[in-house]
Amino acid sequence: MKARIHITLKNGVLDPQGKATQNALHHLGFSEVSGVRQGKFIEVDLAENDRAAAEAKVKAMCEKLLANTVVENYRFELVA
């Protein structure tokens, strides 16, 4: 089973990388772009067949290491 994890900054948290990307896009002529936010995407292969157990393990991974839950949100999906 594979977990696809998306991690993004919470609303209200400053995103200097997103701002730098937005500025670079403006310099390249994409002036219509606004509100760029940057995040992380992580794929994890799990040797787990039980969906509920896999969800619990991925949630624990996110809470303990992958996401800083003070300033980041995360969501994930499991695919067979």
Backbone as XML, in Angstrom:
<?xml version="1.0"?>
<chain id="A" units="angstrom">
  <residue number="1" name="MET">
    <atom name="N" x="0.857" y="-1.171" z="0.000"/>
    <atom name="CA" x="0.000" y="0.000" z="0.000"/>
    <atom name="C" x="0.903" y="1.233" z="0.000"/>
  </residue>
  <residue number="2" name="LYS">
    <atom name="N" x="0.462" y="2.287" z="-0.665"/>
    <atom name="CA" x="1.225" y="3.520" z="-0.760"/>
    <atom name="C" x="0.432" y="4.651" z="-0.128"/>
  </residue>
  <residue number="3" name="ALA">
    <atom name="N" x="1.119" y="5.497" z="0.617"/>
    <atom name="CA" x="0.508" y="6.699" z="1.183"/>
    <atom name="C" x="1.060" y="7.903" z="0.435"/>
  </residue>
  <residue number="4" name="ARG">
    <atom name="N" x="0.161" y="8.783" z="0.015"/>
    <atom name="CA" x="0.540" y="10.049" z="-0.613"/>
    <atom name="C" x="0.173" y="11.157" z="0.365"/>
  </residue>
  <residue number="5" name="ILE">
    <atom name="N" x="1.180" y="11.839" z="0.867"/>
    <atom name="CA" x="1.003" y="12.808" z="1.949"/>
    <atom name="C" x="1.272" y="14.217" z="1.424"/>
  </residue>
  <residue number="6" name="HIS">
    <atom name="N" x="0.329" y="15.115" z="1.660"/>
    <atom name="CA" x="0.451" y="16.518" z="1.265"/>
    <atom name="C" x="0.544" y="17.352" z="2.544"/>
  </residue>
  <residue number="7" name="ILE">
    <atom name="N" x="1.592" y="18.166" z="2.644"/>
    <atom name="CA" x="1.807" y="18.998" z="3.821"/>
    <atom name="C" x="1.855" y="20.459" z="3.365"/>
  </residue>
  <residue number="8" name="THR">
    <atom name="N" x="1.034" y="21.297" z="3.993"/>
    <atom name="CA" x="0.979" y="22.716" z="3.647"/>
    <atom name="C" x="1.001" y="23.556" z="4.911"/>
  </residue>
  <residue number="9" name="LEU">
    <atom name="N" x="1.439" y="24.801" z="4.752"/>
    <atom name="CA" x="1.421" y="25.721" z="5.887"/>
    <atom name="C" x="-0.019" y="26.102" z="6.224"/>
  </residue>
  <residue number="10" name="LYS">
    <atom name="N" x="-0.285" y="26.275" z="7.489"/>
    <atom name="CA" x="-1.607" y="26.717" z="7.918"/>
    <atom name="C" x="-1.848" y="28.149" z="7.453"/>
  </residue>
  <residue number="11" name="ASN">
    <atom name="N" x="-3.124" y="28.497" z="7.286"/>
    <atom name="CA" x="-3.471" y="29.868" z="6.933"/>
    <atom name="C" x="-2.940" y="30.812" z="8.003"/>
  </residue>
  <residue number="12" name="GLY">
    <atom name="N" x="-2.421" y="31.944" z="7.584"/>
    <atom name="CA" x="-1.889" y="32.926" z="8.519"/>
    <atom name="C" x="-0.415" y="32.768" z="8.812"/>
  </residue>
  <residue number="13" name="VAL">
    <atom name="N" x="0.174" y="31.625" z="8.427"/>
    <atom name="CA" x="1.612" y="31.420" z="8.625"/>
    <atom name="C" x="2.334" y="31.984" z="7.405"/>
  </residue>
  <residue number="14" name="LEU">
    <atom name="N" x="3.328" y="32.828" z="7.649"/>
    <atom name="CA" x="4.093" y="33.414" z="6.554"/>
    <atom name="C" x="4.801" y="32.331" z="5.749"/>
  </residue>
  <residue number="15" name="ASP">
    <atom name="N" x="4.818" y="32.523" z="4.421"/>
    <atom name="CA" x="5.424" y="31.544" z="3.525"/>
    <atom name="C" x="6.471" y="32.240" z="2.651"/>
  </residue>
  <residue number="16" name="PRO">
    <atom name="N" x="7.700" y="32.416" z="3.166"/>
    <atom name="CA" x="8.720" y="33.115" z="2.382"/>
    <atom name="C" x="9.081" y="32.399" z="1.080"/>
  </residue>
  <residue number="17" name="GLN">
    <atom name="N" x="9.044" y="31.072" z="1.066"/>
    <atom name="CA" x="9.332" y="30.346" z="-0.180"/>
    <atom name="C" x="8.244" y="30.599" z="-1.218"/>
  </residue>
  <residue number="18" name="GLY">
    <atom name="N" x="7.012" y="30.605" z="-0.783"/>
    <atom name="CA" x="5.907" y="30.895" z="-1.691"/>
    <atom name="C" x="6.011" y="32.303" z="-2.241"/>
  </residue>
  <residue number="19" name="LYS">
    <atom name="N" x="6.369" y="33.258" z="-1.393"/>
    <atom name="CA" x="6.525" y="34.651" z="-1.821"/>
    <atom name="C" x="7.666" y="34.777" z="-2.830"/>
  </residue>
  <residue number="20" name="ALA">
    <atom name="N" x="8.787" y="34.098" z="-2.578"/>
    <atom name="CA" x="9.918" y="34.129" z="-3.512"/>
    <atom name="C" x="9.530" y="33.516" z="-4.859"/>
  </residue>
  <residue number="21" name="THR">
    <atom name="N" x="8.777" y="32.437" z="-4.824"/>
    <atom name="CA" x="8.313" y="31.807" z="-6.063"/>
    <atom name="C" x="7.382" y="32.747" z="-6.813"/>
  </residue>
  <residue number="22" name="GLN">
    <atom name="N" x="6.487" y="33.389" z="-6.096"/>
    <atom name="CA" x="5.564" y="34.345" z="-6.717"/>
    <atom name="C" x="6.343" y="35.486" z="-7.378"/>
  </residue>
  <residue number="23" name="ASN">
    <atom name="N" x="7.332" y="36.033" z="-6.672"/>
    <atom name="CA" x="8.146" y="37.114" z="-7.235"/>
    <atom name="C" x="8.894" y="36.652" z="-8.484"/>
  </residue>
  <residue number="24" name="ALA">
    <atom name="N" x="9.437" y="35.447" z="-8.455"/>
    <atom name="CA" x="10.150" y="34.915" z="-9.618"/>
    <atom name="C" x="9.204" y="34.754" z="-10.802"/>
  </residue>
  <residue number="25" name="LEU">
    <atom name="N" x="7.997" y="34.272" z="-10.544"/>
    <atom name="CA" x="7.007" y="34.132" z="-11.620"/>
    <atom name="C" x="6.652" y="35.495" z="-12.209"/>
  </residue>
  <residue number="26" name="HIS">
    <atom name="N" x="6.525" y="36.514" z="-11.368"/>
    <atom name="CA" x="6.242" y="37.870" z="-11.852"/>
    <atom name="C" x="7.379" y="38.359" z="-12.757"/>
  </residue>
  <residue number="27" name="HIS">
    <atom name="N" x="8.622" y="38.106" z="-12.351"/>
    <atom name="CA" x="9.773" y="38.523" z="-13.153"/>
    <atom name="C" x="9.834" y="37.779" z="-14.484"/>
  </residue>
  <residue number="28" name="LEU">
    <atom name="N" x="9.250" y="36.601" z="-14.547"/>
    <atom name="CA" x="9.215" y="35.827" z="-15.785"/>
    <atom name="C" x="8.024" y="36.181" z="-16.664"/>
  </residue>
  <residue number="29" name="GLY">
    <atom name="N" x="7.230" y="37.151" z="-16.206"/>
    <atom name="CA" x="6.113" y="37.612" z="-17.019"/>
    <atom name="C" x="4.752" y="37.060" z="-16.639"/>
  </residue>
  <residue number="30" name="PHE">
    <atom name="N" x="4.676" y="36.318" z="-15.560"/>
    <atom name="CA" x="3.403" y="35.754" z="-15.105"/>
    <atom name="C" x="2.801" y="36.656" z="-14.027"/>
  </residue>
  <residue number="31" name="SER">
    <atom name="N" x="2.477" y="37.883" z="-14.415"/>
    <atom name="CA" x="2.017" y="38.874" z="-13.442"/>
    <atom name="C" x="0.630" y="38.570" z="-12.883"/>
  </residue>
  <residue number="32" name="GLU">
    <atom name="N" x="-0.116" y="37.685" z="-13.520"/>
    <atom name="CA" x="-1.459" y="37.345" z="-13.039"/>
    <atom name="C" x="-1.447" y="36.399" z="-11.846"/>
  </residue>
  <residue number="33" name="VAL">
    <atom name="N" x="-0.283" y="35.875" z="-11.494"/>
    <atom name="CA" x="-0.157" y="34.917" z="-10.386"/>
    <atom name="C" x="-0.180" y="35.663" z="-9.054"/>
  </residue>
  <residue number="34" name="SER">
    <atom name="N" x="-0.939" y="35.128" z="-8.104"/>
    <atom name="CA" x="-0.950" y="35.701" z="-6.755"/>
    <atom name="C" x="-1.194" y="34.593" z="-5.735"/>
  </residue>
  <residue number="35" name="GLY">
    <atom name="N" x="-0.860" y="34.871" z="-4.514"/>
    <atom name="CA" x="-1.147" y="33.941" z="-3.420"/>
    <atom name="C" x="-0.444" y="32.603" z="-3.521"/>
  </residue>
  <residue number="36" name="VAL">
    <atom name="N" x="0.817" y="32.597" z="-3.929"/>
    <atom name="CA" x="1.553" y="31.333" z="-4.058"/>
    <atom name="C" x="1.904" y="30.809" z="-2.669"/>
  </residue>
  <residue number="37" name="ARG">
    <atom name="N" x="1.574" y="29.561" z="-2.418"/>
    <atom name="CA" x="1.923" y="28.883" z="-1.167"/>
    <atom name="C" x="2.673" y="27.613" z="-1.554"/>
  </residue>
  <residue number="38" name="GLN">
    <atom name="N" x="3.704" y="27.300" z="-0.826"/>
    <atom name="CA" x="4.514" y="26.140" z="-1.134"/>
    <atom name="C" x="4.355" y="25.104" z="-0.031"/>
  </residue>
  <residue number="39" name="GLY">
    <atom name="N" x="4.413" y="23.836" z="-0.408"/>
    <atom name="CA" x="4.276" y="22.760" z="0.563"/>
    <atom name="C" x="5.186" y="21.597" z="0.222"/>
  </residue>
  <residue number="40" name="LYS">
    <atom name="N" x="4.883" y="20.446" z="0.808"/>
    <atom name="CA" x="5.674" y="19.235" z="0.587"/>
    <atom name="C" x="4.751" y="18.110" z="0.138"/>
  </residue>
  <residue number="41" name="PHE">
    <atom name="N" x="5.287" y="17.228" z="-0.671"/>
    <atom name="CA" x="4.585" y="16.014" z="-1.078"/>
    <atom name="C" x="5.508" y="14.849" z="-0.793"/>
  </residue>
  <residue number="42" name="ILE">
    <atom name="N" x="5.004" y="13.865" z="-0.056"/>
    <atom name="CA" x="5.812" y="12.707" z="0.334"/>
    <atom name="C" x="5.037" y="11.436" z="-0.011"/>
  </residue>
  <residue number="43" name="GLU">
    <atom name="N" x="5.708" y="10.474" z="-0.640"/>
    <atom name="CA" x="5.119" y="9.151" z="-0.876"/>
    <atom name="C" x="5.836" y="8.146" z="-0.003"/>
  </residue>
  <residue number="44" name="VAL">
    <atom name="N" x="5.058" y="7.287" z="0.626"/>
    <atom name="CA" x="5.604" y="6.263" z="1.511"/>
    <atom name="C" x="4.993" y="4.927" z="1.118"/>
  </residue>
  <residue number="45" name="ASP">
    <atom name="N" x="5.839" y="3.922" z="0.873"/>
    <atom name="CA" x="5.357" y="2.564" z="0.639"/>
    <atom name="C" x="5.242" y="1.859" z="1.984"/>
  </residue>
  <residue number="46" name="LEU">
    <atom name="N" x="4.098" y="1.253" z="2.209"/>
    <atom name="CA" x="3.838" y="0.559" z="3.473"/>
    <atom name="C" x="3.651" y="-0.929" z="3.229"/>
  </residue>
  <residue number="47" name="ALA">
    <atom name="N" x="4.258" y="-1.742" z="4.046"/>
    <atom name="CA" x="4.033" y="-3.186" z="4.013"/>
    <atom name="C" x="2.876" y="-3.490" z="4.951"/>
  </residue>
  <residue number="48" name="GLU">
    <atom name="N" x="1.717" y="-3.002" z="4.580"/>
    <atom name="CA" x="0.512" y="-3.127" z="5.422"/>
    <atom name="C" x="-0.681" y="-3.366" z="4.515"/>
  </residue>
  <residue number="49" name="ASN">
    <atom name="N" x="-1.462" y="-4.377" z="4.825"/>
    <atom name="CA" x="-2.643" y="-4.694" z="4.021"/>
    <atom name="C" x="-3.940" y="-4.189" z="4.646"/>
  </residue>
  <residue number="50" name="ASP">
    <atom name="N" x="-3.927" y="-3.954" z="5.949"/>
    <atom name="CA" x="-5.117" y="-3.488" z="6.646"/>
    <atom name="C" x="-5.211" y="-1.966" z="6.524"/>
  </residue>
  <residue number="51" name="ARG">
    <atom name="N" x="-6.270" y="-1.482" z="5.900"/>
    <atom name="CA" x="-6.416" y="-0.048" z="5.622"/>
    <atom name="C" x="-6.449" y="0.781" z="6.907"/>
  </residue>
  <residue number="52" name="ALA">
    <atom name="N" x="-7.178" y="0.339" z="7.907"/>
    <atom name="CA" x="-7.282" y="1.078" z="9.164"/>
    <atom name="C" x="-5.922" y="1.162" z="9.856"/>
  </residue>
  <residue number="53" name="ALA">
    <atom name="N" x="-5.183" y="0.079" z="9.842"/>
    <atom name="CA" x="-3.851" y="0.083" z="10.456"/>
    <atom name="C" x="-2.905" y="0.997" z="9.683"/>
  </residue>
  <residue number="54" name="ALA">
    <atom name="N" x="-3.004" y="0.974" z="8.356"/>
    <atom name="CA" x="-2.161" y="1.846" z="7.529"/>
    <atom name="C" x="-2.476" y="3.311" z="7.805"/>
  </residue>
  <residue number="55" name="GLU">
    <atom name="N" x="-3.754" y="3.653" z="7.898"/>
    <atom name="CA" x="-4.141" y="5.040" z="8.201"/>
    <atom name="C" x="-3.582" y="5.477" z="9.548"/>
  </residue>
  <residue number="56" name="ALA">
    <atom name="N" x="-3.670" y="4.616" z="10.542"/>
    <atom name="CA" x="-3.156" y="4.950" z="11.878"/>
    <atom name="C" x="-1.640" y="5.160" z="11.843"/>
  </residue>
  <residue number="57" name="LYS">
    <atom name="N" x="-0.939" y="4.317" z="11.085"/>
    <atom name="CA" x="0.518" y="4.451" z="11.006"/>
    <atom name="C" x="0.923" y="5.734" z="10.289"/>
  </residue>
  <residue number="58" name="VAL">
    <atom name="N" x="0.244" y="6.058" z="9.190"/>
    <atom name="CA" x="0.589" y="7.277" z="8.449"/>
    <atom name="C" x="0.280" y="8.510" z="9.299"/>
  </residue>
  <residue number="59" name="LYS">
    <atom name="N" x="-0.834" y="8.482" z="10.002"/>
    <atom name="CA" x="-1.165" y="9.602" z="10.878"/>
    <atom name="C" x="-0.082" y="9.776" z="11.945"/>
  </residue>
  <residue number="60" name="ALA">
    <atom name="N" x="0.376" y="8.688" z="12.530"/>
    <atom name="CA" x="1.439" y="8.751" z="13.546"/>
    <atom name="C" x="2.733" y="9.289" z="12.941"/>
  </residue>
  <residue number="61" name="MET">
    <atom name="N" x="3.069" y="8.872" z="11.707"/>
    <atom name="CA" x="4.272" y="9.375" z="11.033"/>
    <atom name="C" x="4.191" y="10.890" z="10.851"/>
  </residue>
  <residue number="62" name="CYS">
    <atom name="N" x="3.028" y="11.354" z="10.423"/>
    <atom name="CA" x="2.838" y="12.792" z="10.203"/>
    <atom name="C" x="2.927" y="13.566" z="11.508"/>
  </residue>
  <residue number="63" name="GLU">
    <atom name="N" x="2.271" y="13.064" z="12.537"/>
    <atom name="CA" x="2.241" y="13.757" z="13.833"/>
    <atom name="C" x="3.607" y="13.781" z="14.507"/>
  </residue>
  <residue number="64" name="LYS">
    <atom name="N" x="4.395" y="12.707" z="14.333"/>
    <atom name="CA" x="5.667" y="12.594" z="15.042"/>
    <atom name="C" x="6.864" y="13.154" z="14.277"/>
  </residue>
  <residue number="65" name="LEU">
    <atom name="N" x="6.795" y="13.165" z="12.926"/>
    <atom name="CA" x="7.984" y="13.547" z="12.176"/>
    <atom name="C" x="7.721" y="14.373" z="10.918"/>
  </residue>
  <residue number="66" name="LEU">
    <atom name="N" x="6.827" y="13.924" z="10.084"/>
    <atom name="CA" x="6.720" y="14.505" z="8.745"/>
    <atom name="C" x="6.156" y="15.917" z="8.710"/>
  </residue>
  <residue number="67" name="ALA">
    <atom name="N" x="5.233" y="16.236" z="9.591"/>
    <atom name="CA" x="4.616" y="17.571" z="9.611"/>
    <atom name="C" x="4.856" y="18.239" z="10.955"/>
  </residue>
  <residue number="68" name="ASN">
    <atom name="N" x="5.107" y="19.517" z="10.898"/>
    <atom name="CA" x="5.180" y="20.320" z="12.125"/>
    <atom name="C" x="3.758" y="20.828" z="12.355"/>
  </residue>
  <residue number="69" name="THR">
    <atom name="N" x="3.006" y="20.130" z="13.167"/>
    <atom name="CA" x="1.570" y="20.412" z="13.310"/>
    <atom name="C" x="1.265" y="21.753" z="13.967"/>
  </residue>
  <residue number="70" name="VAL">
    <atom name="N" x="2.281" y="22.437" z="14.474"/>
    <atom name="CA" x="2.068" y="23.782" z="15.019"/>
    <atom name="C" x="1.784" y="24.755" z="13.875"/>
  </residue>
  <residue number="71" name="VAL">
    <atom name="N" x="2.507" y="24.596" z="12.761"/>
    <atom name="CA" x="2.373" y="25.539" z="11.652"/>
    <atom name="C" x="1.936" y="24.890" z="10.340"/>
  </residue>
  <residue number="72" name="GLU">
    <atom name="N" x="1.821" y="23.558" z="10.314"/>
    <atom name="CA" x="1.477" y="22.865" z="9.071"/>
    <atom name="C" x="0.231" y="21.995" z="9.230"/>
  </residue>
  <residue number="73" name="ASN">
    <atom name="N" x="-0.505" y="21.888" z="8.136"/>
    <atom name="CA" x="-1.603" y="20.929" z="8.011"/>
    <atom name="C" x="-1.114" y="19.782" z="7.145"/>
  </residue>
  <residue number="74" name="TYR">
    <atom name="N" x="-1.733" y="18.637" z="7.309"/>
    <atom name="CA" x="-1.406" y="17.525" z="6.416"/>
    <atom name="C" x="-2.688" y="16.768" z="6.068"/>
  </residue>
  <residue number="75" name="ARG">
    <atom name="N" x="-2.630" y="16.138" z="4.931"/>
    <atom name="CA" x="-3.684" y="15.225" z="4.513"/>
    <atom name="C" x="-3.015" y="14.114" z="3.740"/>
  </residue>
  <residue number="76" name="PHE">
    <atom name="N" x="-3.641" y="12.962" z="3.703"/>
    <atom name="CA" x="-3.040" y="11.865" z="2.964"/>
    <atom name="C" x="-4.119" y="10.990" z="2.364"/>
  </residue>
  <residue number="77" name="GLU">
    <atom name="N" x="-3.684" y="10.232" z="1.369"/>
    <atom name="CA" x="-4.548" y="9.245" z="0.748"/>
    <atom name="C" x="-3.773" y="7.943" z="0.641"/>
  </residue>
  <residue number="78" name="LEU">
    <atom name="N" x="-4.488" y="6.854" z="0.757"/>
    <atom name="CA" x="-3.882" y="5.535" z="0.618"/>
    <atom name="C" x="-4.308" y="4.952" z="-0.716"/>
  </residue>
  <residue number="79" name="VAL">
    <atom name="N" x="-3.348" y="4.393" z="-1.454"/>
    <atom name="CA" x="-3.646" y="3.738" z="-2.719"/>
    <atom name="C" x="-3.041" y="2.351" z="-2.692"/>
  </residue>
  <residue number="80" name="ALA">
    <atom name="N" x="-3.759" y="1.432" z="-3.297"/>
    <atom name="CA" x="-3.289" y="0.039" z="-3.296"/>
    <atom name="C" x="-2.179" y="-0.175" z="-4.278"/>
  </residue>
</chain>
